[in-house]
Amino acid sequence: HNHLVTSLISTYLLPSIKRSLRNDWNVVDFEPGLVLYETLISCLSPDSTNHEEDDDEEDLRTETVSPTTILAELMDVIIYPKIAKALSSSRPRFDSTPLHSWILPWLPHLLEYSSNSSVSNIVSVVRRKIRSAFLACNNTSEVWHPSDESALNMLLPWRGVLENLELQGLVTEVVLPRLARCLADELTMSHFGTAPDS
């Protein structure tokens, strides 16, 4: 790998990258941050250059942090905390940008360059957010109706991320009860010709 490139990035570009991600990047508008991070991965990858090492580059080896260290630091210090903060304040049923659209693209990099607890923490909060969104709306005037596809649209993107039992648990707890209630209401209306009391 070209250690000179790594040294230049670490010394001269990394401070600006950190500042930009920390101060200017809106994590929900994920693409600019993701493109920047993946460009950095490409620049730091062993295949990014094929230059033979020279004496100056050899001297830099002991002074240069590893590419993995650079990427892990960005992920753990800036990117993951921003994702976690945005997730904590999200309202999945009412936000214009769905959770999966800005969180799922980061999961491969979180798995690669962050601790396993980062991904498990995010998945745990996502599960709790989805659950609370439907339980809360069933206790207010904002009652979710099965004809509203928001439940399906909210749950389906997380297949393969949430365990099957977790998805089944969410469906059983927050979707099926409302579906059963609506079916009962429809049957009552069909039989008696009047809407049941809410």
Phi, psi and omega in degrees: 000149180281098183291335177295317178300314180299318180296318180295317179298313183297320186277317191251328184262325187302317179302320179291321178297315178300314182297317181294315179294321184287319190257330190250340188270127173268115189297331179291326170275076197290333195298314180302317178293320180294317179298317178299315182294317181288330173295320177296318176302315181297317180294328184267356183288151181300334183270002185290335177221156178235022181289144174285147181288142174246182185296319181298319180293323178298323181293334183281346186306314186285345184260346187264131174290154183287154176304320180298322179295318179298312183292321180292323179295315177301318182293311187284327186270328186239305191291307181300314178301324179291320176298313182297319180293316179295322180295321183295332181260006183284157175230090193304326182283341188239344179293141181289335179251116183293151183305314187297331186292331182247351178262314185301323179299338180273343188302317178301322180284326174298318179295324185280319192241358178239175180286155179300331181294333179298312180293315181296324177295316180297313181298321179297318180291320177301313179301317181292322179296315180297314181300311185292329180299316182279325177293321180293316184291335178285349180253009180228185178289344180274060185285130177282135177249141181303338176290342175279117186281009183299326180296312180298316181294332180281324186272318189302319182299343184266004172299136183090342175256307172282142175296153180306318181295326178293316178296316178299321179297318179296315180298315181296321186277320190246343182255308185300318180301317179291321178298317179297320179297317181292322176296318178298319178297317180297319179295321179296316178297319180296324184278316187257346179078010178227152178285138177289160174295140179282000000 
